[in-house]
Amino acid sequence: MLENYLPVLLQIVIAGGFAGATLLASVLFGKATKRNSMKDSSYECGMLPLTAGQPRFSVKFYIVAMLFVLFDIEVVFLYPGAIIYKDYLVAYGAGIAWAALGFISILGVAFLYAWRKGVLDWKN
């Protein structure tokens, strides 16, 4: 049974050896230059870095992003059911309609809650 794992072990050894050899060659053959503040500064397409690296996003951005994902998942779950709705209606009866309506109503309540809280108001 151990001979089945020999190719995997061989590939791990070869990958590790290649990574180690590449790092060692970089250290041995690379140029050792003197460091200064200009070389250590970040490079942004020729622009001088005048401000901090990353701007801060407001919490509202993340809340809207989560709501987008939530309602996008709703469409992902409802689309297959909408495609074969008639077949399911014949096979399972009206229960499928009530399940879909319950799912939509729960997400509708979540949407109304977010709307009332002002999450979707872009003016603030």
N, C-alpha and C positions, 0 to 999 in steps of 0.2 A: 504494500500500500504506500510505502514511503517513496517508491520510484515514481508515483503519480505526481508528487510534489516537487520532484527534481527540476522540471522546467521552470516552475515559478521561483524556486530558490535561485536557480541560475540567472534568471532575469533580474531578480533583486540584487544579486551580487554584481552583475554587469552594470546596472543602473547606478548603484552606489559607487562602484569603481570609476565610472565615467564622471560622475559629479565630483568625486574627490580629486581625480586627475585634472579636471578642468579648473577647479579652485586652486590647486597647487601650481598649475602652469600659469595662472593669472598672477599669483603672488611672485613666482620666480621670474617671469618674463615681463611683467608689467612695469611701466615707468613709475618710479617713486618721485613724485613732484612735491614741491613745497606748497603747503596750504596757506591760503589767505582768505580774508573775508569776502572778496569778490567771487572767488571760486566756490566757496561754501554757500553762497546765497542761492536761493531758488531761481530757476529760469522759467519765465512765463512768456514764451514766444517773442522774445525781444523786448518786452515791456519791463520796466524797472518795478520791482515789488515795493509798492508804497504803503500798502495796507496789510492787514492780517491775511492769512492764507485763505480761509474759508469763511464766507459770510454766514451769519446765524439765521436760520429759518424760524419763523414764528410757529408756535404750537398749532395754530389754526391750519397751517399747511399740512401738517401730519394728520390732523383730524379729518380734513377734506380728503386726503389720500386714503385713509382707512375707510371712509364712507364710500369712496369710489370703488375700492376693492370689494366691499360688502355688496354693493348693488351690481357689480360686475359678476360676482359669484352667483347672484340671484339669476341673472340671465343665463349663465352657464348651466345652472340646474334646471331652469324652465325650458330651455330651447329643445332638448331631446324629447321632453314630454309633449311639447307642442307639436313636434314633427309627427309623432306616432299617437296623437291623442285619440283619434277615431278608433284605432285598433285596440287601445287600452280600454276605451269606453265600452266596446263590444265585449271584451274579455272580462273586465272587472266591474263593470257597471258604473254608477254615479260616484262611487267611493274615490275614484281617481280625481274627479272634479273637486270634491270636498278637500282632498289632501292638497291639491294645488292652490285652492282658494285659501286654505289655512296658512300655507307657506307665504303666499302673497300678502295676506292680511298682517302677519307678524312683521314682515319687512315694511309694509305700509305704515304700521304703527311706529317702527323705528325711524322711518323717514319723516313722519310728522313730528316726532319728538325732536329730531335734529333740526328741523325747520323752525319749531317753536323756540328752541334754545338759541337760534341765530347762527348756527354753525355755517349755514349756506349763504350768509350775508357777506358779500365781498367788500362792502364799504368800510368795514371796521378793520 
